[in-house]
């Protein structure tokens, strides 16, 4: 992270300290919004160190009014547009991520829960939902590490099937059912 030397030079040329810059900008924000600004010297410090590269809109406006130049001329760089980068990203492999996520729940449940005796009513509780969530997290970790493989997708399908089976066969409170759907 590089610091904002342009802003530092402007502040130094104006003979201001960080807290004085924050106070001046807060007054300007209050003038155009009607509400006092909430900037602290910490915000100015983050700008100077480069930790914050593009201030919020009202802060940018106050900076531009205070120093009489654009935000870019003060050394700030605009964040890349996330929607454009998402559109330009290469398409994913043919593994359907939604299918994986939906079926992973059933697979983890199948791997974790022993077969049940269907002659008696099965009570599904929060501990069952916790086990499913833990197994699902392991599947997601494996997916992130190795990508979508056929064996992983098969496990996810079994996981989803088991979660659906718990919903159909067992009795559970509405809270537990909501957790299982999650």
C-alpha positions as CSV (number, residue, x, y, z in Angstrom):
1,X,0.0,0.0,0.0
2,X,1.5,3.3,-1.0
3,X,0.7,6.5,0.8
4,X,-1.2,9.5,-0.7
5,X,1.7,11.9,-1.1
6,X,-0.3,14.4,-3.1
7,X,-2.9,14.8,-0.3
8,X,-0.1,15.0,2.3
9,X,1.6,17.8,0.4
10,X,-1.7,19.7,0.1
11,X,-2.4,19.4,3.8
12,X,1.1,20.4,4.7
13,X,1.0,23.4,2.3
14,X,-2.3,24.5,4.0
15,X,-0.5,24.2,7.4
16,X,-3.2,21.9,8.8
17,X,-3.0,18.9,11.1
18,X,-5.0,15.7,10.6
19,X,-7.6,16.6,13.2
20,X,-8.0,20.1,11.7
21,X,-8.6,18.7,8.3
22,X,-11.3,16.4,9.7
23,X,-12.9,19.3,11.5
24,X,-12.9,21.5,8.3
25,X,-14.3,18.7,6.2
26,X,-17.0,18.0,8.9
27,X,-18.1,21.7,8.7
28,X,-18.3,21.4,4.9
29,X,-20.3,18.2,5.1
30,X,-22.7,19.9,7.5
31,X,-23.1,22.9,5.2
32,X,-24.3,20.7,2.3
33,X,-26.1,17.9,4.1
34,X,-27.6,19.7,7.1
35,X,-26.0,17.1,9.4
36,X,-22.6,17.3,11.1
37,X,-19.9,15.2,9.5
38,X,-18.4,12.3,11.4
39,X,-14.8,12.4,10.1
40,X,-12.0,11.8,12.6
41,X,-8.3,12.3,12.3
42,X,-8.2,8.5,11.8
43,X,-10.0,8.9,8.4
44,X,-7.5,11.4,7.3
45,X,-4.7,9.1,8.4
46,X,-6.2,6.3,6.4
47,X,-6.3,8.5,3.3
48,X,-2.7,9.6,3.9
49,X,-1.4,6.0,4.3
50,X,-3.3,4.7,1.3
51,X,-5.5,2.4,3.4
52,X,-8.5,4.2,2.1
53,X,-8.0,4.9,-1.6
54,X,-11.5,6.3,-2.5
55,X,-13.4,8.2,0.2
56,X,-17.2,8.2,0.4
57,X,-19.1,10.6,-1.9
58,X,-19.8,13.2,0.7
59,X,-16.2,13.1,1.9
60,X,-15.0,13.5,-1.7
61,X,-17.2,16.5,-2.2
62,X,-16.0,18.1,1.0
63,X,-12.3,17.4,0.0
64,X,-12.9,19.0,-3.4
65,X,-14.5,22.1,-1.9
66,X,-11.8,22.4,0.8
67,X,-8.8,22.0,-1.5
68,X,-10.3,23.4,-4.7
69,X,-9.5,20.5,-7.0
70,X,-10.9,17.1,-8.0
71,X,-10.6,14.0,-5.9
72,X,-8.3,12.5,-8.5
73,X,-6.0,15.5,-8.3
74,X,-5.7,15.0,-4.6
75,X,-4.1,11.6,-5.3
76,X,-7.1,9.3,-4.7
77,X,-7.8,6.4,-7.1
78,X,-11.2,5.2,-7.9
79,X,-12.1,1.6,-7.0
80,X,-12.5,-0.7,-10.0
81,X,-16.1,-1.3,-11.0
82,X,-17.1,-4.6,-9.5
83,X,-19.9,-5.3,-12.0
84,X,-17.5,-4.9,-14.9
85,X,-14.9,-7.2,-13.5
86,X,-17.5,-9.8,-12.8
87,X,-18.8,-9.6,-16.3
88,X,-15.3,-9.9,-17.8
89,X,-14.4,-12.9,-15.6
90,X,-13.9,-16.2,-17.5
91,X,-16.9,-18.5,-17.3
92,X,-16.7,-21.2,-14.7
93,X,-16.2,-24.9,-15.4
94,X,-19.3,-26.9,-16.3
95,X,-19.9,-27.9,-12.7
96,X,-23.1,-26.2,-11.7
97,X,-22.3,-24.4,-8.4
98,X,-26.0,-24.1,-7.5
99,X,-26.5,-27.8,-8.0
100,X,-23.5,-28.4,-5.8
101,X,-24.7,-26.1,-3.0
102,X,-28.2,-27.5,-3.1
103,X,-27.2,-31.1,-3.1
104,X,-24.2,-30.8,-0.7
105,X,-26.6,-30.6,2.3
106,X,-28.1,-34.0,1.5
107,X,-24.7,-35.7,0.9
108,X,-23.2,-34.5,4.2
109,X,-26.2,-35.7,6.1
110,X,-25.9,-39.1,4.5
111,X,-22.3,-39.3,5.4
112,X,-22.8,-38.2,9.0
113,X,-26.1,-39.8,10.0
114,X,-26.5,-43.5,10.5
115,X,-29.4,-45.3,8.8
116,X,-32.6,-45.1,10.8
117,X,-35.3,-47.6,11.8
118,X,-38.4,-46.5,9.9
119,X,-40.8,-48.3,12.3
120,X,-40.4,-45.6,14.8
121,X,-40.8,-41.8,14.4
122,X,-37.5,-40.0,13.9
123,X,-37.1,-36.8,15.8
124,X,-34.8,-34.3,14.1
125,X,-33.1,-31.7,16.3
126,X,-30.6,-28.9,16.2
127,X,-27.7,-31.3,16.7
128,X,-28.6,-33.0,13.5
129,X,-28.7,-29.6,11.7
130,X,-25.3,-28.8,13.3
131,X,-23.8,-32.1,11.9
132,X,-25.2,-31.3,8.5
133,X,-23.8,-27.8,8.5
134,X,-20.3,-29.1,9.6
135,X,-20.3,-31.7,6.8
136,X,-21.5,-29.1,4.3
137,X,-18.6,-26.8,5.3
138,X,-16.2,-29.6,4.6
139,X,-17.7,-30.2,1.2
140,X,-17.4,-26.5,0.4
141,X,-13.8,-26.5,1.5
142,X,-13.1,-29.5,-0.7
143,X,-14.8,-27.7,-3.6
144,X,-12.8,-24.5,-3.1
145,X,-9.6,-26.6,-2.8
146,X,-10.0,-29.0,-5.7
147,X,-12.8,-27.5,-7.8
148,X,-15.9,-29.5,-8.8
149,X,-15.2,-33.1,-9.4
150,X,-17.6,-35.9,-10.2
151,X,-17.0,-37.6,-6.8
152,X,-17.6,-34.4,-5.0
153,X,-20.8,-33.8,-6.9
154,X,-21.9,-37.3,-6.1
155,X,-21.3,-36.8,-2.4
156,X,-23.2,-33.5,-2.6
157,X,-26.2,-35.2,-4.2
158,X,-26.3,-37.9,-1.5
159,X,-26.0,-35.1,1.1
160,X,-29.0,-33.3,-0.3
161,X,-31.0,-36.5,-0.6
162,X,-30.4,-37.3,3.1
163,X,-31.5,-33.8,4.1
164,X,-34.7,-34.1,2.1
165,X,-35.2,-37.5,3.7
166,X,-34.9,-36.1,7.2
167,X,-37.5,-33.5,6.3
168,X,-39.9,-36.1,4.9
169,X,-39.5,-38.9,7.5
170,X,-38.6,-37.1,10.7
171,X,-40.5,-34.8,12.9
172,X,-38.9,-31.5,13.6
173,X,-39.8,-28.0,14.9
174,X,-40.2,-25.2,12.4
175,X,-36.9,-23.8,13.6
176,X,-35.0,-27.0,12.9
177,X,-36.8,-27.3,9.5
178,X,-35.7,-23.8,8.6
179,X,-32.1,-24.7,9.6
180,X,-32.2,-27.8,7.5
181,X,-33.4,-25.9,4.4
182,X,-30.6,-23.4,5.0
